Structures are given as structure tokens and as C-alpha cells.
Amino acid sequence: MSQQAAIPFLDLVTPHAELAQELTAVFQMALRTAGFIGGTMVEEFEKAFANSCGAKYAVGVSSGTDALRFALMACGVQAGDVVVTVPNTFIATTEAISQAGALPEFVDIDERTYNMDPARLREYLENQCEVNSSGRRISRRSGRRVTAVIPVHLYGQSADMDPILDLAERYGLIVIEDACQAHGAEYFSRKRNRWMKTGSMGRAAAFSFYPGKNLGACGEAGAVITNEGGIAKTVKMLRDHGQATKYYHDLEGYNGRLDAIQAGLLHVKLDYLVKWNAQRRDRAAEYNRLLKSLDGALVPPSEPSWSRAVYHLYVVRTTDREGLMNHLKKAGIGTGIHYPIPLHLQKAYTSLQYRLGDFPVTEKAAAEIVSLPMFPQLTSQQQARVVEEILQFVSSPAARQQSTDESVTLPTAERTA
């Protein structure tokens, strides 16, 4: 390994050290007041986070997975329904669907953005579904009613929402955004002629505050965003054993509350989110500039004109992923894969009976994607060294062969919800 200082894939130490005094004050406040569950810290964070997302309501919950599950249930998705999403996402997306009693079915992604391809969604609804006597879309694959679609705003970039929302309106579908990787990202709606925050466009949206996110807790946390008071009220009951008021249970719920300390920590960090996202965008622009000389040997991220991405991850593609990752690891540079096995090919979903070749764009991307170091405090000097090592690998057949001959264990994919 190189004697130079290691470059981590993600730095969670520096921002917490910088904010130590503010973060410690939150814990001290909780100790003084014994306010550990609910209370003003949760309520104040919910109001501030809703405002930052351009939405009316935010409901804090215990994780991004619970956020998505509760959003599905509160929006009316029922047992036996089909919810359409993409296979290029973390399994929490489909776990939430299954745990809400529904069945996940997939459409392929756009090769440029890695997000849901609206053309593939249209093809699914028009050619892979039939209409029953009630005018509802029925999946030919499962024979079940299609009721909702979950576009995932992956890697910090919005899906192309206008055509997705148009299709949902045409076919009577609920749209729930999985914004667990897209805190503060924006989408320019051509239909509305304005920029909109991810999470503010569907009936509800789920956010994760897992520590490595752009806005991360110091543990598990999540939130549901919505503009509908009824949905917010139902999510509040679902997170707290179905209670409308204490010991009066209007429905059977869950223990999915957001801890007050985590809410307080997130409220402190929320004040820095715009700055941190701007730093991520600057770091992405610097990577783009440095990687231009590779001339197609490595494919950088694509950011359409309608997107203001916040680069939760900086994901590139190469046909020799294993060799590149081995080379960078020996140079002391951390990397990740998000995600190596598409959901339709995961052992957990063999019962869905999808096969290799069903979603070729996703499968091709999954074999080539590599996530490079990306965090707000990443320096230009560190980036220059990352790209220098990439250039060395790409330009040297001997280095590629050595990397293959002396292969090392690759990093495991980071948990993201």
C-alpha cells in the first residue's frame, strides 16, 4: 500500500468533530429534561425538515425503511396490491412494499441517470397490464391490481418526475417517492415551470437519515414527507402503536418512533445541509473536470438539465471494476459498489421468478458501477490523487494485470437505509 495518507470512501468523523459542541448540547438538553421520546425536539425538527423540502408535513420515524412502509400504508396501498419500482436500489425499497402486504414488480432504469425510465414504466402499464371491469390496471405477471409506483431518487439525483406523474394520473396510481438518498436535491418540472425539491412531488415521500446520508443521524432515523394532513396523521398513528391519543388505538400500528435525541441532532445538522450539498456539487464538478482526460475509459455521472443533484454518491462505470477497485484499495483509497446484485436477481426474491436478462440496463450497470470517495470535506488534493491512481490504472496494462493477479477482497456494499 502507498505510504501516503489513506483516502476514505466516507468521512463521518470530521463533521461530527466540527459540530461536537452543538451536538453535545442536544444530549445535555435531553438529560436535563428527560425528553427522550417525542416532545419539542421531534416537533421542531419535523417542522424545519418539512420546510426544507417544500412540503407541509414531516413525520419523524425510526428509519427510512419504516418511512417508506408507513407511507405506503397511509396512502392506501393494500395487501395483495402491486407496487412498481426499479431493481437498481437498496432492498429497503422492496422490503417496505412487501411488509405493507403488497408485491413489488419492476421496470428498468435510464442508463444515464440510473433512475426509473418513464418509457419503461409506460411500456409496463400499457403492454404488461390489462384493464379489469372496474377500469383498474391488472398485472399480467401476477394477476394483481397495480396501485402505486415508487420512483427512487438514487445517488442524490431526482428521477424524471413529470412523465412519471403524468402516467400515474392517467392510470390512477399513487406516487410515493423514495428520497432516501436525495436530501435537498431538486427537479425542474417543465409542467409547473419551476424547481421542486425531491419529496414534494408525490403524495408522500420517504427519507432515511442513516449516518452516511447527506443529512445523517448518529444512529437510525427517517421521516415521511407529505402535503396531505390525513396521510401525516395516519403515519403518526402507525409509528406509535396506532394511537390517536394515549391508550386509544384507532388501528394496529408499530413501534417506529423517532428518538428525540436523534431529532435534535438532525435539527443541528439541517442548518448545514445546504452548505454540505454545495460542497458535494463542487467536488462532483472537480471529479468531472479531472476525469475528462479519460476519454471514455471511465463513464462519469450524467446530470440532466432538469436535475440539481446533491451527489450522495459519485458513481462511475468501468468494464474492469474489480481491477480498478483492487488498484485503488492498494493505494489506500476507499470505494464502494451501489449495488452489485440487482433486486430481481437477489436470492430473497426468487419467488418473484424474474430471470437474468429481464432488466438489461440495470444488469449492465450493476456489473460496472463503482462509487468513488465523496463527502463534503473531501479536498481537491485528495481528488487529484484518486484520479491520478485511476489514470495510472487505465493507462497501464501491467498495472491492470498486477491488480488482477494480486486481487484483494473488495469492499462490501454500504448499507443505505
C-alpha positions as CSV (number, residue, x, y, z in Angstrom):
1,M,0.0,0.0,0.0
2,S,1.1,3.5,-0.7
3,Q,2.7,5.4,2.2
4,Q,0.5,8.4,1.5
5,A,-2.4,9.0,3.8
6,A,-5.4,6.9,3.1
7,I,-8.4,8.5,1.5
8,P,-11.6,7.1,3.0
9,F,-14.7,6.3,0.9
10,L,-16.7,8.3,3.5
11,D,-15.6,10.6,6.4
12,L,-18.1,10.6,9.3
13,V,-15.5,11.7,11.9
14,T,-14.7,15.2,10.7
15,P,-18.2,16.8,10.5
16,H,-19.1,15.4,14.0
17,A,-15.8,16.8,15.4
18,E,-16.6,20.2,13.9
19,L,-20.1,20.2,15.4
20,A,-19.2,18.5,18.6
21,Q,-20.3,21.4,20.9
22,E,-23.7,21.8,19.2
23,L,-24.4,18.1,19.1
24,T,-23.3,17.6,22.7
25,A,-25.7,20.4,23.8
26,V,-28.6,18.3,22.3
27,F,-27.7,15.3,24.5
28,Q,-27.3,17.5,27.6
29,M,-30.8,19.1,26.9
30,A,-32.3,15.6,26.8
31,L,-30.7,14.7,30.1
32,R,-31.9,17.8,31.8
33,T,-35.5,17.4,30.6
34,A,-35.7,13.6,30.3
35,G,-37.2,14.3,26.9
36,F,-36.3,11.1,25.1
37,I,-39.4,10.1,23.2
38,G,-41.4,12.6,21.2
39,G,-41.7,16.2,22.5
40,T,-40.5,19.5,21.3
41,M,-37.2,18.3,19.8
42,V,-39.1,16.0,17.4
43,E,-41.8,18.5,16.6
44,E,-39.3,21.3,15.9
45,F,-37.2,19.1,13.6
46,E,-40.3,17.9,11.8
47,K,-41.4,21.5,11.1
48,A,-37.9,22.5,9.9
49,F,-37.4,19.5,7.7
50,A,-40.8,19.8,6.1
51,N,-40.0,23.4,5.3
52,S,-36.6,22.5,3.8
53,C,-38.4,20.0,1.5
54,G,-41.1,22.5,0.4
55,A,-43.8,20.3,2.0
56,K,-46.5,20.9,4.6
57,Y,-45.8,18.0,6.9
58,A,-42.9,15.8,8.1
59,V,-43.4,12.9,10.4
60,G,-40.2,11.5,12.1
61,V,-39.9,7.8,12.3
62,S,-37.3,5.2,13.3
63,S,-35.7,4.5,9.8
64,G,-36.0,5.1,6.1
65,T,-37.5,1.7,5.7
66,D,-40.2,2.4,8.2
67,A,-40.8,5.8,6.4
68,L,-41.5,4.0,3.1
69,R,-43.6,1.3,4.7
70,F,-45.7,3.7,6.7
71,A,-46.1,6.0,3.6
72,L,-47.4,3.1,1.5
73,M,-49.9,2.1,4.2
74,A,-51.0,5.6,4.9
75,C,-51.6,6.3,1.2
76,G,-53.9,3.3,0.9
77,V,-51.8,0.6,-0.6
78,Q,-53.4,-2.7,0.5
79,A,-52.5,-6.3,0.9
80,G,-52.2,-8.0,-2.5
81,D,-51.6,-4.8,-4.5
82,V,-48.7,-4.4,-6.9
83,V,-46.3,-1.5,-6.4
84,V,-44.0,-0.8,-9.3
85,T,-40.4,0.2,-8.7
86,V,-36.9,-0.3,-10.0
87,P,-34.4,-3.2,-9.4
88,N,-31.5,-0.8,-9.1
89,T,-32.0,0.2,-5.5
90,F,-31.3,-0.9,-1.9
91,I,-33.5,-3.8,-0.7
92,A,-35.3,-1.5,1.8
93,T,-37.4,-0.2,-1.1
94,T,-38.9,-3.6,-1.8
95,E,-38.9,-4.7,1.9
96,A,-41.2,-1.8,2.6
97,I,-43.5,-2.9,-0.2
98,S,-43.6,-6.5,1.0
99,Q,-44.0,-5.5,4.6
100,A,-47.0,-3.3,3.7
101,G,-48.6,-6.5,2.2
102,A,-48.0,-5.6,-1.4
103,L,-46.0,-7.2,-4.2
104,P,-43.0,-5.5,-5.9
105,E,-42.8,-5.5,-9.7
106,F,-40.0,-3.9,-11.6
107,V,-39.3,-1.7,-14.6
108,D,-35.8,-0.9,-16.0
109,I,-33.8,2.2,-15.5
110,D,-32.4,5.0,-17.6
111,E,-28.8,4.2,-18.4
112,R,-27.7,7.8,-17.9
113,T,-29.3,8.6,-14.5
114,Y,-29.7,5.0,-13.1
115,N,-33.3,6.1,-12.1
116,M,-36.6,4.8,-13.3
117,D,-37.1,5.1,-17.1
118,P,-40.5,6.7,-17.7
119,A,-40.6,4.9,-21.1
120,R,-40.2,1.5,-19.4
121,L,-42.9,2.4,-16.9
122,R,-45.3,3.4,-19.8
123,E,-44.5,0.1,-21.6
124,Y,-45.2,-1.9,-18.4
125,L,-48.6,-0.1,-17.8
126,E,-49.7,-0.3,-21.4
127,N,-48.3,-3.7,-22.5
128,Q,-47.8,-5.8,-19.3
129,C,-51.1,-4.9,-17.7
130,E,-54.7,-5.4,-18.7
131,V,-57.8,-3.5,-17.6
132,N,-60.5,-5.2,-15.5
133,S,-64.2,-4.4,-15.4
134,S,-63.6,-1.7,-12.8
135,G,-61.1,0.1,-15.1
136,R,-58.1,-0.8,-12.9
137,R,-54.7,-1.9,-14.2
138,I,-54.0,-5.6,-13.5
139,S,-50.5,-7.0,-13.9
140,R,-50.4,-9.9,-16.3
141,R,-47.4,-11.3,-14.4
142,S,-49.1,-11.7,-11.1
143,G,-52.8,-11.1,-11.7
144,R,-52.8,-8.4,-9.1
145,R,-54.1,-4.8,-9.1
146,V,-51.4,-2.2,-9.7
147,T,-52.0,0.7,-7.3
148,A,-48.7,2.6,-6.8
149,V,-45.3,3.4,-8.2
150,I,-42.1,4.2,-6.3
151,P,-39.5,6.2,-8.2
152,V,-36.2,6.1,-6.4
153,H,-34.1,9.3,-6.4
154,L,-30.8,7.3,-6.5
155,Y,-27.3,8.5,-5.7
156,G,-28.6,12.0,-4.9
157,Q,-30.3,12.7,-8.2
158,S,-34.0,13.1,-8.9
159,A,-35.9,10.7,-11.2
160,D,-37.6,12.4,-14.2
161,M,-40.9,13.1,-12.3
162,D,-43.1,14.9,-14.8
163,P,-43.7,11.9,-17.1
164,I,-44.0,9.5,-14.1
165,L,-46.6,11.7,-12.5
166,D,-48.4,12.1,-15.8
167,L,-48.6,8.3,-16.2
168,A,-49.7,7.9,-12.6
169,E,-52.5,10.4,-13.1
170,R,-53.6,8.7,-16.4
171,Y,-53.8,5.3,-14.8
172,G,-54.9,6.1,-11.3
173,L,-51.7,5.3,-9.4
174,I,-50.3,6.6,-6.2
175,V,-46.8,8.0,-6.4
176,I,-44.6,7.7,-3.4
177,E,-41.0,9.0,-3.7
178,D,-38.1,7.1,-2.3
179,A,-35.9,10.1,-1.5
180,C,-33.7,8.3,1.0
181,Q,-30.6,9.3,-0.9
182,A,-31.7,12.7,-2.1
183,H,-31.9,15.2,0.8
184,G,-32.1,18.7,-0.8
185,A,-31.9,17.5,-4.5
186,E,-34.1,19.4,-6.9
187,Y,-36.0,18.7,-10.1
188,F,-37.1,21.2,-12.7
189,S,-40.7,20.5,-13.5
190,R,-41.4,21.5,-17.1
191,K,-45.1,21.1,-16.4
192,R,-45.0,23.5,-13.5
193,N,-42.2,25.6,-14.8
194,R,-40.3,25.7,-11.5
195,W,-37.7,23.8,-9.5
196,M,-39.1,21.4,-6.9
197,K,-37.5,19.6,-4.0
198,T,-37.4,15.8,-4.1
199,G,-40.0,14.5,-1.8
200,S,-42.5,17.3,-2.6
201,M,-44.0,15.9,-5.8
202,G,-45.7,12.6,-4.9
203,R,-48.5,12.0,-2.4
204,A,-45.8,11.2,0.1
205,A,-42.0,10.6,0.3
206,A,-39.6,8.6,2.4
207,F,-36.3,9.9,3.7
208,S,-33.6,8.0,5.5
209,F,-31.2,9.6,8.0
210,Y,-28.8,6.7,8.2
211,P,-25.4,8.1,9.3
212,G,-23.8,8.2,5.9
213,K,-26.6,10.2,4.2
214,N,-26.3,13.8,3.2
215,L,-28.3,14.5,6.3
216,G,-27.4,11.7,8.7
217,A,-28.3,10.9,12.3
218,C,-26.0,9.4,14.8
219,G,-27.9,6.2,14.6
220,E,-31.1,5.1,12.8
221,A,-33.8,7.6,11.8
222,G,-36.2,8.5,9.0
223,A,-39.1,10.7,8.0
224,V,-42.2,10.8,5.9
225,I,-42.9,14.0,3.9
226,T,-46.4,14.8,2.6
227,N,-48.7,17.7,1.7
228,E,-51.8,15.9,2.9
229,G,-52.8,16.2,6.6
230,G,-54.6,12.9,6.5
231,I,-51.6,11.0,5.5
232,A,-49.4,12.7,8.1
233,K,-52.0,11.9,10.8
234,T,-52.1,8.2,9.8
235,V,-48.3,7.9,9.8
236,K,-48.2,9.5,13.2
237,M,-50.5,6.7,14.4
238,L,-48.7,4.0,12.6
239,R,-45.3,4.9,14.2
240,D,-46.9,4.9,17.7
241,H,-48.9,1.6,18.0
242,G,-51.9,3.1,16.2
243,Q,-52.6,5.6,19.0
244,A,-54.6,8.7,18.2
245,T,-54.3,9.7,21.8
246,K,-52.5,7.7,24.6
247,Y,-54.1,4.2,25.0
248,Y,-56.7,4.9,22.4
249,H,-55.7,2.8,19.4
250,D,-57.6,3.6,16.2
251,L,-55.6,1.0,14.2
252,E,-52.9,-1.6,14.8
253,G,-49.6,0.2,14.4
254,Y,-45.9,-0.3,15.1
255,N,-43.1,0.9,17.3
256,G,-41.5,3.2,14.8
257,R,-40.9,6.5,16.6
258,L,-38.0,8.9,16.0
259,D,-35.9,9.3,19.2
260,A,-35.9,12.9,20.5
261,I,-32.1,12.9,20.7
262,Q,-31.8,11.9,17.1
263,A,-34.3,14.6,16.1
264,G,-32.3,17.2,18.0
265,L,-29.0,16.1,16.3
266,L,-30.6,16.2,12.9
267,H,-32.0,19.7,13.6
268,V,-28.5,20.9,14.3
269,K,-27.2,19.3,11.1
270,L,-30.1,20.5,9.0
271,D,-28.6,24.1,9.3
272,Y,-25.5,22.8,7.4
273,L,-27.2,20.7,4.7
274,V,-27.3,23.5,2.0
275,K,-23.6,24.1,2.6
276,W,-22.7,20.4,2.6
277,N,-24.7,19.8,-0.6
278,A,-23.0,22.7,-2.3
279,Q,-19.6,21.2,-1.3
280,R,-20.7,17.9,-2.7
281,R,-21.7,19.5,-6.0
282,D,-18.3,21.3,-6.1
283,R,-16.5,18.0,-5.5
284,A,-18.5,16.4,-8.3
285,A,-17.7,19.2,-10.7
286,E,-14.0,18.7,-9.8
287,Y,-14.2,15.0,-10.5
288,N,-15.9,15.7,-13.8
289,R,-13.1,18.1,-14.8
290,L,-10.3,15.7,-13.8
291,L,-11.9,12.7,-15.4
292,K,-12.3,14.4,-18.8
293,S,-8.9,13.1,-19.9
294,L,-10.0,9.5,-19.7
295,D,-11.9,9.9,-23.0
296,G,-14.5,7.1,-22.4
297,A,-12.3,4.7,-20.5
298,L,-14.5,5.5,-17.5
299,V,-18.0,6.9,-17.6
300,P,-18.7,9.7,-15.1
301,P,-22.2,10.5,-13.8
302,S,-24.7,12.3,-16.0
303,E,-26.7,15.2,-14.7
304,P,-29.6,16.2,-17.0
305,S,-30.6,19.9,-17.3
306,W,-33.7,19.2,-15.2
307,S,-31.7,17.9,-12.3
308,R,-29.8,19.6,-9.4
309,A,-28.1,16.5,-7.9
310,V,-26.6,16.5,-4.4
311,Y,-24.2,13.6,-5.0
312,H,-24.9,11.4,-2.1
313,L,-22.6,9.1,-4.1
314,Y,-20.3,9.8,-7.1
315,V,-20.8,6.7,-9.2
316,V,-18.7,6.0,-12.3
317,R,-18.7,3.0,-14.6
318,T,-15.8,0.8,-15.9
319,T,-15.6,-2.5,-17.6
320,D,-12.9,-3.6,-15.2
321,R,-14.4,-2.8,-11.9
322,E,-12.7,-5.4,-9.9
323,G,-9.3,-4.4,-11.2
324,L,-9.8,-0.7,-10.6
325,M,-11.1,-1.3,-7.1
326,N,-8.2,-3.5,-6.2
327,H,-5.8,-1.0,-7.6
328,L,-7.3,1.9,-5.6
329,K,-7.5,-0.2,-2.4
330,K,-3.8,-1.0,-2.6
331,A,-3.2,2.8,-3.0
332,G,-5.2,3.4,0.2
333,I,-8.3,4.7,-1.5
334,G,-11.7,3.6,-0.4
335,T,-14.5,2.7,-2.9
336,G,-17.9,1.0,-2.8
337,I,-20.4,-0.7,-5.1
338,H,-24.0,0.5,-5.0
339,Y,-25.4,-2.1,-5.9
340,P,-23.6,-5.3,-7.1
341,I,-26.7,-7.5,-7.5
342,P,-30.0,-6.1,-8.8
343,L,-33.0,-6.9,-6.6
344,H,-34.7,-9.1,-9.2
345,L,-31.7,-11.4,-9.1
346,Q,-31.4,-11.5,-5.3
347,K,-32.0,-14.8,-3.5
348,A,-34.6,-13.2,-1.3
349,Y,-36.8,-12.6,-4.4
350,T,-36.5,-15.9,-6.2
351,S,-40.3,-16.3,-5.6
352,L,-40.9,-13.4,-8.0
353,Q,-39.5,-15.6,-10.8
354,Y,-37.5,-12.9,-12.6
355,R,-34.5,-14.1,-14.7
356,L,-31.2,-12.8,-15.9
357,G,-31.9,-10.6,-18.9
358,D,-35.2,-9.3,-17.7
359,F,-33.8,-5.8,-17.0
360,P,-30.7,-5.5,-19.2
361,V,-29.9,-1.8,-18.4
362,T,-29.9,-2.5,-14.7
363,E,-27.8,-5.6,-15.1
364,K,-25.2,-3.9,-17.2
365,A,-24.9,-1.0,-14.8
366,A,-24.7,-3.4,-11.8
367,A,-21.7,-5.1,-13.3
368,E,-19.8,-1.8,-14.0
369,I,-20.6,0.8,-11.3
370,V,-18.0,2.0,-8.8
371,S,-18.6,4.7,-6.1
372,L,-15.6,6.9,-5.6
373,P,-14.8,8.8,-2.4
374,M,-17.5,11.5,-1.9
375,F,-18.1,13.7,1.2
376,P,-18.3,17.4,1.8
377,Q,-14.8,17.6,3.4
378,L,-13.1,15.8,0.5
379,T,-10.2,18.0,-0.6
380,S,-9.1,18.8,-4.2
381,Q,-5.7,17.3,-3.3
382,Q,-7.4,14.1,-2.3
383,Q,-9.5,14.1,-5.5
384,A,-6.4,14.7,-7.6
385,R,-4.7,11.7,-6.1
386,V,-7.8,9.5,-6.7
387,V,-7.9,10.5,-10.3
388,E,-4.1,10.1,-10.7
389,E,-4.4,6.5,-9.5
390,I,-7.3,5.9,-11.9
391,L,-5.3,7.3,-14.8
392,Q,-2.4,5.1,-13.8
393,F,-4.6,2.0,-13.8
394,V,-6.3,2.8,-17.1
395,S,-3.1,3.7,-18.9
396,S,-1.0,0.8,-17.7
397,P,-1.8,-2.8,-18.9
398,A,0.9,-4.0,-16.5
399,A,-0.9,-2.4,-13.6
400,R,-4.2,-3.9,-14.6
401,Q,-2.6,-7.4,-14.9
402,Q,-0.9,-7.0,-11.5
403,S,-4.1,-5.8,-9.9
404,T,-5.9,-8.9,-11.3
405,D,-3.0,-11.3,-10.2
406,E,-2.9,-9.8,-6.7
407,S,-6.6,-9.4,-6.2
408,V,-7.8,-8.5,-2.8
409,T,-11.2,-8.7,-1.2
410,L,-13.4,-6.0,-2.5
411,P,-15.3,-3.6,-0.1
412,T,-18.9,-4.7,0.7
413,A,-21.7,-2.5,-0.5
414,E,-22.6,0.1,2.1
415,R,-26.0,-0.3,3.8
416,T,-28.1,2.7,2.8
417,A,-31.4,2.8,4.5
